[in-house]
């Protein structure tokens, strides 16, 4: 009996020894170098980095110590643990990202967003071939995307937005077949957007606020969110009719031309912003008896001509329209008045060449609606406040988030 109990005790002790693990020494040095590369004055007491105590083992100290670090035990029975996740908090850390980051070769998720990292993205990042998530947004990284990043073919989410990156959008990015979300907005990227049709799982593409030019590239039909606003893109948008799953579209502040038609008819789209472009025509199909999800339409500041598109009243879910600062002429359709308040809550028709009598609903105190009819040639009673310039109402309808 005593021998049996002794055997059990030995087995338990052996099991505990195998469960006990330590972080691979080279990876501990990466964490040390990472912290040393940051100005200590930018490490608040409450932050993740302040919890990093190198008298302890990172992978043995979950919870209060080494916050933002997750590990797993290696499969080679060496009892060594490997770091798989490095997720720093948004504490405003100021410094440079160490080249040693490339030694965390088991890393699957790296998040350094909303800090003050400066300098180029380290070339050694190309060693992190198991990464599925890389987010370095809202920092001060400079230079171009390292060519070695083409090796990170397991990436599902890449976010480098809100930095000071330059150069072109790499053509090899189209080889990331598992990419779901690609965010590169608010940088200094220039040149043409390469074909991205190969990213057949991509749901989110945000390249807004850069210096990109040329026509729309081939895009994956899986897209649900597309934002290319604040660039110098041009040409037609007719190919977007293929994006049947698209929910939000923002192409504002570019130089797109031609007709607006197919994108309004996309079955899943809820918000379309084509404002501040060079479009000259808008065609709205009749949606009576047809399903559509469109809630927000913003086409202000284009070169749209002709009569106001009366078929807008057949879009059942539409709540906000902005047709201001165009060249529309003719009267305001009577049916526009019937849609005010329910469901239309924001209506901007100002700065056009509209004429005639304003539908009485635009002046009804019982109807709650924001908007403007100013700077037209309308016969507008004095009590119709929408006919006057109301600066705080001159705002574009807000786009919904996915």
Helices and strands as residue ranges (DSSP letters): H 2-19, E 22-23, H 25-36, G 40-42, G 49-51, G 58-60, E 69-73, E 80-87, E 94-96, G 99-103, E 109-111, E 116-120, G 123-127, E 133-135, E 140-143, G 147-151, E 157-159, E 164-167, G 171-175, E 181-183, E 188-191, E 204-206, E 211-214, E 225-227, E 232-235, G 238-242, E 248-250, E 255-260, G 262-265, E 271-273, E 278-282, E 296-298, E 305-306, G 310-314, E 320-322, E 327-330, H 334-339, E 346-348, E 353-357, G 360-363, E 370-372, E 377-379, G 385-387, G 391-393
